[in-house]
């Protein structure tokens, strides 16, 4: 438990060092608001990391990501089927294009 607390404290210190270095290296103020926004998100994740470890949220998030990857593969398969159907439809319509229809 003490080692986890030490690791978390080390992560927070590294965050603040990174924030200081990045903010001082920016040449002008136009990007500072964006950097502050994303660094704020990173700070929230840094502070919530012990909660993620205690509740095993990391494993749950990994399982959700794996399930979304499965959906991605399935979506690619459907896109391939749709493209094949469109090609076959174009071939069929080319046959009918040159013909005249009598009422």
JOCORKA-V960272 format. One record per run of one state. SS is the DSSP state (h for helix, s for strand, l for the rest). FROM is the first residue (numbers start at 1). LEN is the number of residues. If there is no record, write none. Layout:
BEGIN
ss: {SS	SS}
from: {FROM	FROM}
len: {LEN	LEN}
END
This chain:
BEGIN
ss: {l	h	l	h	l	h	l}
from: {1	2	26	29	56	57	98}
len: {1	24	3	27	1	41	6}
END
